Amino acid sequence: MYNGEGMISKYMLIEEVVSKYPETTPVFEQFGFGCLGCRAALFESIEQGAKVHGIDVEALIISLNNVITKR
């Protein structure tokens, strides 16, 4: 389980995370990011996208890091 020292942070670009860790795509979708392929994903940080979609960014980061640490 994620312990706060994961590799994904809220400051990373959405596209960067999905490209580096494709297994995170379902997590983004579960949290309501339905537009991972949209232009905004190219320049928006996870935090910015979470704010736009009304998503708890800290819960999202924990879930994303849980997925990548199960590799």
All heavy atoms as TSV, in Angstrom:
chain	resi	resn	atom	element	x	y	z
A	1	MET	N	N	0.841	-1.189	0.000
A	1	MET	CA	C	0.000	0.000	0.000
A	1	MET	C	C	0.883	1.248	0.000
A	1	MET	O	O	1.959	1.275	0.582
A	1	MET	CB	C	-0.929	-0.019	1.204
A	1	MET	CG	C	-1.833	1.186	1.283
A	1	MET	SD	S	-3.189	0.897	2.410
A	1	MET	CE	C	-4.507	1.290	1.319
A	2	TYR	N	N	0.392	2.298	-0.620
A	2	TYR	CA	C	1.112	3.567	-0.726
A	2	TYR	C	C	1.374	4.162	0.641
A	2	TYR	O	O	0.480	4.260	1.476
A	2	TYR	CB	C	0.287	4.531	-1.589
A	2	TYR	CG	C	0.851	5.923	-1.683
A	2	TYR	CD1	C	2.119	6.136	-2.175
A	2	TYR	CD2	C	0.110	7.009	-1.269
A	2	TYR	CE1	C	2.634	7.412	-2.274
A	2	TYR	CE2	C	0.614	8.292	-1.362
A	2	TYR	CZ	C	1.872	8.486	-1.860
A	2	TYR	OH	O	2.380	9.754	-1.957
A	3	ASN	N	N	2.621	4.574	0.892
A	3	ASN	CA	C	2.994	5.094	2.205
A	3	ASN	C	C	3.357	6.573	2.180
A	3	ASN	O	O	3.955	7.073	3.124
A	3	ASN	CB	C	4.154	4.285	2.780
A	3	ASN	CG	C	5.419	4.413	1.950
A	3	ASN	OD1	O	5.481	5.196	1.010
A	3	ASN	ND2	N	6.426	3.642	2.288
A	4	GLY	N	N	3.016	7.283	1.134
A	4	GLY	CA	C	3.322	8.710	1.065
A	4	GLY	C	C	4.599	9.033	0.326
A	4	GLY	O	O	4.923	10.182	0.090
A	5	GLU	N	N	5.342	8.027	-0.056
A	5	GLU	CA	C	6.607	8.252	-0.744
A	5	GLU	C	C	6.555	7.695	-2.163
A	5	GLU	O	O	7.537	7.185	-2.671
A	5	GLU	CB	C	7.749	7.615	0.048
A	5	GLU	CG	C	7.921	8.221	1.424
A	5	GLU	CD	C	9.021	7.557	2.219
A	5	GLU	OE1	O	9.866	6.869	1.629
A	5	GLU	OE2	O	9.026	7.737	3.436
A	6	GLY	N	N	5.402	7.783	-2.797
A	6	GLY	CA	C	5.234	7.244	-4.141
A	6	GLY	C	C	5.933	8.073	-5.190
A	6	GLY	O	O	6.503	9.113	-4.913
A	7	MET	N	N	5.849	7.589	-6.386
A	7	MET	CA	C	6.522	8.248	-7.493
A	7	MET	C	C	5.636	9.255	-8.207
A	7	MET	O	O	6.107	10.040	-8.988
A	7	MET	CB	C	7.030	7.202	-8.476
A	7	MET	CG	C	8.121	6.351	-7.890
A	7	MET	SD	S	8.715	5.136	-9.076
A	7	MET	CE	C	7.643	3.766	-8.674
A	8	ILE	N	N	4.340	9.207	-7.967
A	8	ILE	CA	C	3.430	10.136	-8.635
A	8	ILE	C	C	3.064	11.246	-7.655
A	8	ILE	O	O	2.725	10.978	-6.509
A	8	ILE	CB	C	2.154	9.407	-9.119
A	8	ILE	CG1	C	2.519	8.357	-10.162
A	8	ILE	CG2	C	1.142	10.404	-9.674
A	8	ILE	CD1	C	1.357	7.495	-10.600
A	9	SER	N	N	3.131	12.482	-8.144
A	9	SER	CA	C	2.738	13.619	-7.307
A	9	SER	C	C	1.665	14.422	-8.032
A	9	SER	O	O	1.496	14.299	-9.252
A	9	SER	CB	C	3.931	14.523	-7.004
A	9	SER	OG	O	4.211	15.361	-8.102
A	10	LYS	N	N	0.962	15.240	-7.291
A	10	LYS	CA	C	-0.123	16.045	-7.867
A	10	LYS	C	C	0.394	17.089	-8.848
A	10	LYS	O	O	-0.375	17.657	-9.604
A	10	LYS	CB	C	-0.949	16.694	-6.766
A	10	LYS	CG	C	-0.201	17.692	-5.908
A	10	LYS	CD	C	-1.093	18.187	-4.797
A	10	LYS	CE	C	-0.369	19.154	-3.892
A	10	LYS	NZ	N	-1.249	19.612	-2.806
A	11	TYR	N	N	1.681	17.319	-8.853
A	11	TYR	CA	C	2.273	18.323	-9.746
A	11	TYR	C	C	2.628	17.759	-11.122
A	11	TYR	O	O	2.945	18.511	-12.033
A	11	TYR	CB	C	3.518	18.927	-9.098
A	11	TYR	CG	C	3.229	19.490	-7.731
A	11	TYR	CD1	C	3.684	18.868	-6.583
A	11	TYR	CD2	C	2.450	20.640	-7.596
A	11	TYR	CE1	C	3.390	19.370	-5.331
A	11	TYR	CE2	C	2.153	21.149	-6.348
A	11	TYR	CZ	C	2.629	20.508	-5.215
A	11	TYR	OH	O	2.325	21.011	-3.973
A	12	MET	N	N	2.561	16.449	-11.266
A	12	MET	CA	C	2.907	15.827	-12.546
A	12	MET	C	C	1.787	16.044	-13.554
A	12	MET	O	O	0.613	16.154	-13.189
A	12	MET	CB	C	3.152	14.332	-12.355
A	12	MET	CG	C	4.379	14.036	-11.518
A	12	MET	SD	S	4.589	12.273	-11.166
A	12	MET	CE	C	5.177	11.709	-12.761
A	13	LEU	N	N	2.160	16.091	-14.832
A	13	LEU	CA	C	1.165	16.231	-15.893
A	13	LEU	C	C	0.396	14.922	-16.044
A	13	LEU	O	O	0.975	13.839	-15.930
A	13	LEU	CB	C	1.830	16.582	-17.218
A	13	LEU	CG	C	2.601	17.894	-17.276
A	13	LEU	CD1	C	3.214	18.078	-18.658
A	13	LEU	CD2	C	1.696	19.065	-16.938
A	14	ILE	N	N	-0.892	15.027	-16.310
A	14	ILE	CA	C	-1.734	13.848	-16.484
A	14	ILE	C	C	-1.165	12.960	-17.587
A	14	ILE	O	O	-0.992	11.752	-17.406
A	14	ILE	CB	C	-3.182	14.255	-16.796
A	14	ILE	CG1	C	-3.785	15.019	-15.610
A	14	ILE	CG2	C	-4.025	13.031	-17.150
A	14	ILE	CD1	C	-5.086	15.745	-15.930
A	15	GLU	N	N	-0.848	13.553	-18.716
A	15	GLU	CA	C	-0.329	12.804	-19.864
A	15	GLU	C	C	0.982	12.109	-19.517
A	15	GLU	O	O	1.224	10.974	-19.934
A	15	GLU	CB	C	-0.150	13.753	-21.054
A	15	GLU	CG	C	0.134	13.061	-22.366
A	15	GLU	CD	C	1.607	12.736	-22.574
A	15	GLU	OE1	O	2.466	13.461	-22.040
A	15	GLU	OE2	O	1.894	11.757	-23.268
A	16	GLU	N	N	1.818	12.768	-18.752
A	16	GLU	CA	C	3.094	12.201	-18.327
A	16	GLU	C	C	2.878	10.923	-17.514
A	16	GLU	O	O	3.540	9.912	-17.726
A	16	GLU	CB	C	3.844	13.246	-17.496
A	16	GLU	CG	C	5.097	12.783	-16.827
A	16	GLU	CD	C	5.681	13.823	-15.881
A	16	GLU	OE1	O	5.055	14.870	-15.633
A	16	GLU	OE2	O	6.788	13.561	-15.385
A	17	VAL	N	N	1.932	10.974	-16.602
A	17	VAL	CA	C	1.656	9.820	-15.741
A	17	VAL	C	C	1.069	8.663	-16.548
A	17	VAL	O	O	1.511	7.525	-16.426
A	17	VAL	CB	C	0.707	10.212	-14.583
A	17	VAL	CG1	C	0.284	8.992	-13.781
A	17	VAL	CG2	C	1.387	11.234	-13.678
A	18	VAL	N	N	0.088	8.954	-17.400
A	18	VAL	CA	C	-0.552	7.907	-18.198
A	18	VAL	C	C	0.449	7.282	-19.167
A	18	VAL	O	O	0.434	6.071	-19.391
A	18	VAL	CB	C	-1.791	8.459	-18.933
A	18	VAL	CG1	C	-2.354	7.449	-19.910
A	18	VAL	CG2	C	-2.855	8.872	-17.925
A	19	SER	N	N	1.343	8.088	-19.723
A	19	SER	CA	C	2.360	7.552	-20.639
A	19	SER	C	C	3.360	6.662	-19.917
A	19	SER	O	O	3.717	5.596	-20.403
A	19	SER	CB	C	3.110	8.690	-21.325
A	19	SER	OG	O	2.268	9.362	-22.208
A	20	LYS	N	N	3.797	7.101	-18.752
A	20	LYS	CA	C	4.801	6.355	-18.002
A	20	LYS	C	C	4.207	5.139	-17.294
A	20	LYS	O	O	4.854	4.103	-17.173
A	20	LYS	CB	C	5.460	7.275	-16.972
A	20	LYS	CG	C	6.648	6.662	-16.268
A	20	LYS	CD	C	7.395	7.677	-15.438
A	20	LYS	CE	C	8.616	7.050	-14.795
A	20	LYS	NZ	N	9.374	8.002	-14.005
A	21	TYR	N	N	2.971	5.296	-16.827
A	21	TYR	CA	C	2.294	4.239	-16.070
A	21	TYR	C	C	0.907	3.986	-16.664
A	21	TYR	O	O	-0.107	4.420	-16.115
A	21	TYR	CB	C	2.147	4.627	-14.596
A	21	TYR	CG	C	3.419	5.052	-13.923
A	21	TYR	CD1	C	3.650	6.387	-13.605
A	21	TYR	CD2	C	4.398	4.115	-13.587
A	21	TYR	CE1	C	4.814	6.783	-12.973
A	21	TYR	CE2	C	5.568	4.508	-12.951
A	21	TYR	CZ	C	5.775	5.836	-12.641
A	21	TYR	OH	O	6.931	6.219	-12.021
A	22	PRO	N	N	0.816	3.279	-17.792
A	22	PRO	CA	C	-0.483	3.062	-18.445
A	22	PRO	C	C	-1.504	2.357	-17.545
A	22	PRO	O	O	-2.708	2.502	-17.737
A	22	PRO	CB	C	-0.153	2.227	-19.677
A	22	PRO	CG	C	1.277	1.892	-19.605
A	22	PRO	CD	C	1.923	2.672	-18.518
A	23	GLU	N	N	-1.019	1.626	-16.563
A	23	GLU	CA	C	-1.928	0.930	-15.653
A	23	GLU	C	C	-2.721	1.892	-14.763
A	23	GLU	O	O	-3.653	1.477	-14.063
A	23	GLU	CB	C	-1.161	-0.101	-14.794
A	23	GLU	CG	C	-0.154	0.484	-13.819
A	23	GLU	CD	C	1.248	0.679	-14.391
A	23	GLU	OE1	O	1.404	0.919	-15.600
A	23	GLU	OE2	O	2.203	0.600	-13.594
A	24	THR	N	N	-2.379	3.186	-14.799
A	24	THR	CA	C	-3.118	4.174	-14.018
A	24	THR	C	C	-4.385	4.655	-14.717
A	24	THR	O	O	-5.241	5.281	-14.088
A	24	THR	CB	C	-2.248	5.409	-13.691
A	24	THR	OG1	O	-1.846	6.040	-14.911
A	24	THR	CG2	C	-1.029	5.029	-12.861
A	25	THR	N	N	-4.532	4.344	-16.007
A	25	THR	CA	C	-5.699	4.817	-16.771
A	25	THR	C	C	-7.028	4.465	-16.094
A	25	THR	O	O	-7.878	5.344	-15.924
A	25	THR	CB	C	-5.653	4.291	-18.213
A	25	THR	OG1	O	-4.468	4.790	-18.835
A	25	THR	CG2	C	-6.858	4.735	-19.010
A	26	PRO	N	N	-7.237	3.213	-15.668
A	26	PRO	CA	C	-8.509	2.900	-15.012
A	26	PRO	C	C	-8.742	3.699	-13.724
A	26	PRO	O	O	-9.877	4.024	-13.386
A	26	PRO	CB	C	-8.405	1.400	-14.702
A	26	PRO	CG	C	-7.371	0.878	-15.631
A	26	PRO	CD	C	-6.416	2.017	-15.862
A	27	VAL	N	N	-7.672	4.025	-13.014
A	27	VAL	CA	C	-7.812	4.810	-11.784
A	27	VAL	C	C	-8.324	6.211	-12.120
A	27	VAL	O	O	-9.266	6.705	-11.493
A	27	VAL	CB	C	-6.479	4.891	-11.002
A	27	VAL	CG1	C	-6.616	5.793	-9.778
A	27	VAL	CG2	C	-6.009	3.511	-10.604
A	28	PHE	N	N	-7.707	6.840	-13.115
A	28	PHE	CA	C	-8.186	8.157	-13.541
A	28	PHE	C	C	-9.660	8.076	-13.935
A	28	PHE	O	O	-10.455	8.937	-13.561
A	28	PHE	CB	C	-7.361	8.686	-14.718
A	28	PHE	CG	C	-6.046	9.305	-14.332
A	28	PHE	CD1	C	-4.847	8.658	-14.612
A	28	PHE	CD2	C	-5.993	10.544	-13.710
A	28	PHE	CE1	C	-3.631	9.229	-14.275
A	28	PHE	CE2	C	-4.786	11.130	-13.372
A	28	PHE	CZ	C	-3.605	10.472	-13.648
A	29	GLU	N	N	-10.025	7.044	-14.670
A	29	GLU	CA	C	-11.412	6.892	-15.123
A	29	GLU	C	C	-12.359	6.682	-13.952
A	29	GLU	O	O	-13.452	7.250	-13.916
A	29	GLU	CB	C	-11.508	5.753	-16.134
A	29	GLU	CG	C	-10.831	6.100	-17.444
A	29	GLU	CD	C	-10.705	4.930	-18.407
A	29	GLU	OE1	O	-10.933	3.759	-17.985
A	29	GLU	OE2	O	-10.389	5.183	-19.578
A	30	GLN	N	N	-11.965	5.879	-12.963
A	30	GLN	CA	C	-12.801	5.645	-11.782
A	30	GLN	C	C	-13.052	6.935	-11.002
A	30	GLN	O	O	-14.104	7.101	-10.395
A	30	GLN	CB	C	-12.151	4.614	-10.857
A	30	GLN	CG	C	-12.168	3.209	-11.395
A	30	GLN	CD	C	-11.271	2.271	-10.611
A	30	GLN	OE1	O	-10.589	2.664	-9.669
A	30	GLN	NE2	N	-11.254	1.010	-11.018
A	31	PHE	N	N	-12.087	7.837	-11.036
A	31	PHE	CA	C	-12.226	9.101	-10.314
A	31	PHE	C	C	-12.949	10.168	-11.136
A	31	PHE	O	O	-13.159	11.276	-10.660
A	31	PHE	CB	C	-10.851	9.617	-9.868
A	31	PHE	CG	C	-10.411	9.069	-8.541
A	31	PHE	CD1	C	-9.824	7.820	-8.453
A	31	PHE	CD2	C	-10.585	9.803	-7.374
A	31	PHE	CE1	C	-9.417	7.313	-7.230
A	31	PHE	CE2	C	-10.182	9.306	-6.152
A	31	PHE	CZ	C	-9.597	8.055	-6.071
A	32	GLY	N	N	-13.305	9.850	-12.372
A	32	GLY	CA	C	-14.078	10.792	-13.177
A	32	GLY	C	C	-13.309	11.549	-14.240
A	32	GLY	O	O	-13.826	12.491	-14.828
A	33	PHE	N	N	-12.078	11.152	-14.506
A	33	PHE	CA	C	-11.314	11.747	-15.598
A	33	PHE	C	C	-11.677	10.992	-16.871
A	33	PHE	O	O	-11.044	10.008	-17.219
A	33	PHE	CB	C	-9.808	11.603	-15.374
A	33	PHE	CG	C	-9.205	12.592	-14.420
A	33	PHE	CD1	C	-9.289	12.399	-13.054
A	33	PHE	CD2	C	-8.549	13.711	-14.893
A	33	PHE	CE1	C	-8.724	13.293	-12.177
A	33	PHE	CE2	C	-7.975	14.614	-14.022
A	33	PHE	CZ	C	-8.067	14.414	-12.658
A	34	GLY	N	N	-12.705	11.442	-17.573
A	34	GLY	CA	C	-13.128	10.755	-18.776
A	34	GLY	C	C	-12.422	11.241	-20.023
A	34	GLY	O	O	-12.631	10.719	-21.106
A	35	CYS	N	N	-11.591	12.251	-19.875
A	35	CYS	CA	C	-10.990	12.883	-21.054
A	35	CYS	C	C	-9.470	12.787	-21.043
A	35	CYS	O	O	-8.777	13.771	-21.262
A	35	CYS	CB	C	-11.429	14.338	-21.128
A	35	CYS	SG	S	-11.013	15.281	-19.645
A	36	LEU	N	N	-8.953	11.611	-20.783
A	36	LEU	CA	C	-7.492	11.460	-20.727
A	36	LEU	C	C	-6.817	11.762	-22.052
A	36	LEU	O	O	-5.652	12.113	-22.082
A	36	LEU	CB	C	-7.125	10.053	-20.263
A	36	LEU	CG	C	-7.500	9.726	-18.822
A	36	LEU	CD1	C	-7.127	8.290	-18.510
A	36	LEU	CD2	C	-6.833	10.673	-17.853
A	37	GLY	N	N	-7.546	11.648	-23.134
A	37	GLY	CA	C	-6.981	11.925	-24.444
A	37	GLY	C	C	-7.193	13.360	-24.910
A	37	GLY	O	O	-6.776	13.726	-26.000
A	38	CYS	N	N	-7.822	14.175	-24.093
A	38	CYS	CA	C	-8.103	15.552	-24.513
A	38	CYS	C	C	-6.846	16.418	-24.424
A	38	CYS	O	O	-5.870	16.056	-23.782
A	38	CYS	CB	C	-9.243	16.155	-23.700
A	38	CYS	SG	S	-8.816	16.622	-22.022
A	39	ARG	N	N	-6.893	17.564	-25.054
A	39	ARG	CA	C	-5.736	18.461	-25.090
A	39	ARG	C	C	-5.307	18.921	-23.695
A	39	ARG	O	O	-4.128	19.094	-23.440
A	39	ARG	CB	C	-6.040	19.691	-25.944
A	39	ARG	CG	C	-6.140	19.385	-27.405
A	39	ARG	CD	C	-6.399	20.669	-28.184
A	39	ARG	NE	N	-6.200	20.427	-29.591
A	39	ARG	CZ	C	-5.105	20.794	-30.240
A	39	ARG	NH1	N	-4.135	21.404	-29.612
A	39	ARG	NH2	N	-4.992	20.536	-31.520
A	40	ALA	N	N	-6.265	19.112	-22.813
A	40	ALA	CA	C	-5.933	19.588	-21.467
A	40	ALA	C	C	-5.008	18.618	-20.743
A	40	ALA	O	O	-4.145	19.035	-19.962
A	40	ALA	CB	C	-7.197	19.819	-20.655
A	41	ALA	N	N	-5.157	17.328	-20.996
A	41	ALA	CA	C	-4.310	16.330	-20.345
A	41	ALA	C	C	-2.841	16.500	-20.717
A	41	ALA	O	O	-1.954	16.043	-20.003
A	41	ALA	CB	C	-4.785	14.922	-20.693
A	42	LEU	N	N	-2.583	17.176	-21.821
A	42	LEU	CA	C	-1.205	17.388	-22.263
A	42	LEU	C	C	-0.475	18.432	-21.427
A	42	LEU	O	O	0.745	18.392	-21.306
A	42	LEU	CB	C	-1.174	17.818	-23.734
A	42	LEU	CG	C	-1.725	16.805	-24.736
A	42	LEU	CD1	C	-1.776	17.430	-26.130
A	42	LEU	CD2	C	-0.882	15.544	-24.736
A	43	PHE	N	N	-1.225	19.377	-20.854
A	43	PHE	CA	C	-0.568	20.448	-20.105
A	43	PHE	C	C	-1.095	20.644	-18.692
A	43	PHE	O	O	-0.537	21.425	-17.933
A	43	PHE	CB	C	-0.650	21.778	-20.878
A	43	PHE	CG	C	-2.056	22.247	-21.138
A	43	PHE	CD1	C	-2.746	22.975	-20.192
A	43	PHE	CD2	C	-2.687	21.956	-22.337
A	43	PHE	CE1	C	-4.038	23.396	-20.427
A	43	PHE	CE2	C	-3.978	22.388	-22.588
A	43	PHE	CZ	C	-4.658	23.112	-21.627
A	44	GLU	N	N	-2.150	19.934	-18.315
A	44	GLU	CA	C	-2.699	20.059	-16.967
A	44	GLU	C	C	-2.003	19.108	-16.009
A	44	GLU	O	O	-1.767	17.946	-16.333
A	44	GLU	CB	C	-4.189	19.700	-16.957
A	44	GLU	CG	C	-5.098	20.865	-17.017
A	44	GLU	CD	C	-6.560	20.466	-16.850
A	44	GLU	OE1	O	-6.904	19.285	-16.766
A	44	GLU	OE2	O	-7.360	21.403	-16.834
A	45	SER	N	N	-1.732	19.616	-14.810
A	45	SER	CA	C	-1.224	18.735	-13.766
A	45	SER	C	C	-2.391	17.931	-13.205
A	45	SER	O	O	-3.563	18.265	-13.425
A	45	SER	CB	C	-0.586	19.554	-12.639
A	45	SER	OG	O	-1.583	20.264	-11.921
A	46	ILE	N	N	-2.079	16.893	-12.471
A	46	ILE	CA	C	-3.128	16.095	-11.830
A	46	ILE	C	C	-3.950	16.993	-10.912
A	46	ILE	O	O	-5.176	16.910	-10.883
A	46	ILE	CB	C	-2.514	14.914	-11.053
A	46	ILE	CG1	C	-1.848	13.938	-12.015
A	46	ILE	CG2	C	-3.569	14.220	-10.206
A	46	ILE	CD1	C	-1.051	12.840	-11.340
A	47	GLU	N	N	-3.283	17.861	-10.184
A	47	GLU	CA	C	-3.986	18.760	-9.259
A	47	GLU	C	C	-4.956	19.676	-10.010
A	47	GLU	O	O	-6.110	19.852	-9.591
A	47	GLU	CB	C	-2.980	19.594	-8.475
A	47	GLU	CG	C	-3.628	20.535	-7.472
A	47	GLU	CD	C	-2.611	21.296	-6.662
A	47	GLU	OE1	O	-1.629	21.812	-7.241
A	47	GLU	OE2	O	-2.795	21.377	-5.443
A	48	GLN	N	N	-4.523	20.244	-11.116
A	48	GLN	CA	C	-5.394	21.131	-11.897
A	48	GLN	C	C	-6.605	20.374	-12.431
A	48	GLN	O	O	-7.730	20.855	-12.348
A	48	GLN	CB	C	-4.616	21.753	-13.062
A	48	GLN	CG	C	-3.580	22.752	-12.627
A	48	GLN	CD	C	-2.629	23.121	-13.755
A	48	GLN	OE1	O	-2.250	22.279	-14.578
A	48	GLN	NE2	N	-2.226	24.383	-13.799
A	49	GLY	N	N	-6.370	19.183	-12.970
A	49	GLY	CA	C	-7.460	18.372	-13.491
A	49	GLY	C	C	-8.437	17.968	-12.397
A	49	GLY	O	O	-9.653	17.964	-12.602
A	50	ALA	N	N	-7.916	17.629	-11.234
A	50	ALA	CA	C	-8.769	17.242	-10.109
A	50	ALA	C	C	-9.662	18.400	-9.679
A	50	ALA	O	O	-10.853	18.210	-9.415
A	50	ALA	CB	C	-7.911	16.767	-8.940
A	51	LYS	N	N	-9.096	19.602	-9.639
A	51	LYS	CA	C	-9.892	20.773	-9.261
A	51	LYS	C	C	-11.018	21.021	-10.254
A	51	LYS	O	O	-12.147	21.290	-9.867
A	51	LYS	CB	C	-9.003	22.012	-9.148
A	51	LYS	CG	C	-8.156	22.030	-7.907
A	51	LYS	CD	C	-7.321	23.300	-7.827
A	51	LYS	CE	C	-6.442	23.281	-6.600
A	51	LYS	NZ	N	-5.600	24.477	-6.516
A	52	VAL	N	N	-10.722	20.919	-11.539
A	52	VAL	CA	C	-11.726	21.140	-12.586
A	52	VAL	C	C	-12.872	20.132	-12.465
A	52	VAL	O	O	-14.032	20.486	-12.664
A	52	VAL	CB	C	-11.071	21.045	-13.988
A	52	VAL	CG1	C	-12.112	20.965	-15.084
A	52	VAL	CG2	C	-10.147	22.225	-14.219
A	53	HIS	N	N	-12.538	18.893	-12.114
A	53	HIS	CA	C	-13.537	17.834	-12.044
A	53	HIS	C	C	-14.102	17.627	-10.636
A	53	HIS	O	O	-14.901	16.716	-10.424
A	53	HIS	CB	C	-12.947	16.517	-12.562
A	53	HIS	CG	C	-12.636	16.539	-14.021
A	53	HIS	ND1	N	-13.611	16.440	-14.991
A	53	HIS	CD2	C	-11.462	16.663	-14.692
A	53	HIS	CE1	C	-13.046	16.500	-16.185
A	53	HIS	NE2	N	-11.746	16.638	-16.035
A	54	GLY	N	N	-13.674	18.438	-9.669
A	54	GLY	CA	C	-14.174	18.313	-8.299
A	54	GLY	C	C	-13.754	17.020	-7.620
A	54	GLY	O	O	-14.516	16.423	-6.862
A	55	ILE	N	N	-12.522	16.606	-7.867
A	55	ILE	CA	C	-11.999	15.333	-7.364
A	55	ILE	C	C	-11.041	15.583	-6.200
A	55	ILE	O	O	-10.251	16.532	-6.219
A	55	ILE	CB	C	-11.273	14.582	-8.506
A	55	ILE	CG1	C	-12.292	14.202	-9.581
A	55	ILE	CG2	C	-10.520	13.372	-7.995
A	55	ILE	CD1	C	-11.664	13.754	-10.878
A	56	ASP	N	N	-11.098	14.719	-5.198
A	56	ASP	CA	C	-10.181	14.774	-4.053
A	56	ASP	C	C	-8.793	14.344	-4.548
A	56	ASP	O	O	-8.537	13.155	-4.771
A	56	ASP	CB	C	-10.677	13.843	-2.958
A	56	ASP	CG	C	-9.757	13.786	-1.744
A	56	ASP	OD1	O	-8.627	14.309	-1.784
A	56	ASP	OD2	O	-10.179	13.196	-0.734
A	57	VAL	N	N	-7.914	15.313	-4.733
A	57	VAL	CA	C	-6.600	15.039	-5.326
A	57	VAL	C	C	-5.753	14.113	-4.461
A	57	VAL	O	O	-5.028	13.262	-4.978
A	57	VAL	CB	C	-5.845	16.344	-5.685
A	57	VAL	CG1	C	-5.390	17.086	-4.455
A	57	VAL	CG2	C	-4.659	16.052	-6.594
A	58	GLU	N	N	-5.855	14.244	-3.148
A	58	GLU	CA	C	-5.034	13.390	-2.278
A	58	GLU	C	C	-5.461	11.929	-2.390
A	58	GLU	O	O	-4.618	11.034	-2.454
A	58	GLU	CB	C	-5.105	13.876	-0.825
A	58	GLU	CG	C	-4.554	15.279	-0.611
A	58	GLU	CD	C	-3.132	15.488	-1.121
A	58	GLU	OE1	O	-2.300	14.558	-0.999
A	58	GLU	OE2	O	-2.849	16.578	-1.645
A	59	ALA	N	N	-6.767	11.672	-2.437
A	59	ALA	CA	C	-7.264	10.298	-2.601
A	59	ALA	C	C	-6.841	9.736	-3.955
A	59	ALA	O	O	-6.458	8.559	-4.069
A	59	ALA	CB	C	-8.779	10.267	-2.458
A	60	LEU	N	N	-6.879	10.581	-4.978
A	60	LEU	CA	C	-6.459	10.164	-6.312
A	60	LEU	C	C	-4.986	9.777	-6.328
A	60	LEU	O	O	-4.609	8.728	-6.856
A	60	LEU	CB	C	-6.736	11.272	-7.329
A	60	LEU	CG	C	-6.223	11.050	-8.744
A	60	LEU	CD1	C	-6.816	9.789	-9.371
A	60	LEU	CD2	C	-6.514	12.272	-9.608
A	61	ILE	N	N	-4.138	10.608	-5.734
A	61	ILE	CA	C	-2.691	10.339	-5.701
A	61	ILE	C	C	-2.405	9.031	-4.965
A	61	ILE	O	O	-1.581	8.220	-5.408
A	61	ILE	CB	C	-1.921	11.523	-5.070
A	61	ILE	CG1	C	-2.055	12.776	-5.930
A	61	ILE	CG2	C	-0.459	11.165	-4.830
A	61	ILE	CD1	C	-1.515	12.645	-7.337
A	62	ILE	N	N	-3.091	8.807	-3.860
A	62	ILE	CA	C	-2.903	7.559	-3.112
A	62	ILE	C	C	-3.271	6.365	-3.990
A	62	ILE	O	O	-2.519	5.390	-4.079
A	62	ILE	CB	C	-3.728	7.566	-1.808
A	62	ILE	CG1	C	-3.097	8.552	-0.821
A	62	ILE	CG2	C	-3.809	6.165	-1.197
A	62	ILE	CD1	C	-3.963	8.854	0.391
A	63	SER	N	N	-4.408	6.446	-4.670
A	63	SER	CA	C	-4.849	5.346	-5.534
A	63	SER	C	C	-3.884	5.119	-6.697
A	63	SER	O	O	-3.576	3.965	-7.034
A	63	SER	CB	C	-6.245	5.618	-6.066
A	63	SER	OG	O	-7.186	5.597	-5.018
A	64	LEU	N	N	-3.409	6.196	-7.306
A	64	LEU	CA	C	-2.460	6.071	-8.409
A	64	LEU	C	C	-1.175	5.390	-7.942
A	64	LEU	O	O	-0.657	4.488	-8.601
A	64	LEU	CB	C	-2.140	7.440	-9.002
A	64	LEU	CG	C	-3.283	8.125	-9.754
A	64	LEU	CD1	C	-2.921	9.570	-10.054
A	64	LEU	CD2	C	-3.626	7.372	-11.040
A	65	ASN	N	N	-0.663	5.810	-6.806
A	65	ASN	CA	C	0.575	5.230	-6.305
A	65	ASN	C	C	0.388	3.790	-5.838
A	65	ASN	O	O	1.293	2.962	-5.966
A	65	ASN	CB	C	1.170	6.104	-5.207
A	65	ASN	CG	C	1.915	7.285	-5.806
A	65	ASN	OD1	O	2.842	7.109	-6.566
A	65	ASN	ND2	N	1.487	8.480	-5.480
A	66	ASN	N	N	-0.815	3.475	-5.332
A	66	ASN	CA	C	-1.090	2.079	-4.969
A	66	ASN	C	C	-0.987	1.182	-6.187
A	66	ASN	O	O	-0.477	0.069	-6.116
A	66	ASN	CB	C	-2.475	1.944	-4.335
A	66	ASN	CG	C	-2.483	2.352	-2.876
A	66	ASN	OD1	O	-1.461	2.385	-2.221
A	66	ASN	ND2	N	-3.655	2.698	-2.381
A	67	VAL	N	N	-1.490	1.650	-7.323
A	67	VAL	CA	C	-1.450	0.870	-8.559
A	67	VAL	C	C	-0.013	0.641	-9.035
A	67	VAL	O	O	0.357	-0.467	-9.390
A	67	VAL	CB	C	-2.302	1.538	-9.664
A	67	VAL	CG1	C	-2.040	0.924	-11.017
A	67	VAL	CG2	C	-3.773	1.436	-9.326
A	68	ILE	N	N	0.788	1.689	-9.038
A	68	ILE	CA	C	2.149	1.514	-9.571
A	68	ILE	C	C	3.071	0.774	-8.632
A	68	ILE	O	O	4.074	0.208	-9.080
A	68	ILE	CB	C	2.777	2.852	-10.043
A	68	ILE	CG1	C	3.048	3.779	-8.875
A	68	ILE	CG2	C	1.918	3.508	-11.096
A	68	ILE	CD1	C	3.978	4.918	-9.218
A	69	THR	N	N	2.768	0.754	-7.348
A	69	THR	CA	C	3.643	0.013	-6.419
A	69	THR	C	C	3.318	-1.473	-6.420
A	69	THR	O	O	4.062	-2.246	-5.834
A	69	THR	CB	C	3.566	0.574	-4.983
A	69	THR	OG1	O	2.209	0.552	-4.535
A	69	THR	CG2	C	4.113	1.988	-4.922
A	70	LYS	N	N	2.243	-1.877	-7.094
A	70	LYS	CA	C	1.886	-3.291	-7.200
A	70	LYS	C	C	2.584	-3.959	-8.375
A	70	LYS	O	O	2.362	-5.112	-8.656
A	70	LYS	CB	C	0.370	-3.456	-7.351
A	70	LYS	CG	C	-0.369	-3.130	-6.098
A	70	LYS	CD	C	-1.853	-3.307	-6.295
A	70	LYS	CE	C	-2.592	-2.899	-5.041
A	70	LYS	NZ	N	-4.037	-2.959	-5.215
A	71	ARG	N	N	3.418	-3.223	-9.087
A	71	ARG	CA	C	4.122	-3.751	-10.263
A	71	ARG	C	C	4.955	-4.953	-9.924
A	71	ARG	O	O	5.549	-5.127	-8.967
A	71	ARG	CB	C	5.057	-2.690	-10.845
A	71	ARG	CG	C	4.312	-1.530	-11.411
A	71	ARG	CD	C	5.292	-0.515	-11.861
A	71	ARG	NE	N	4.841	-0.028	-13.165
A	71	ARG	CZ	C	5.552	0.693	-13.953
A	71	ARG	NH1	N	6.759	1.015	-13.655
A	71	ARG	NH2	N	5.083	1.112	-15.087
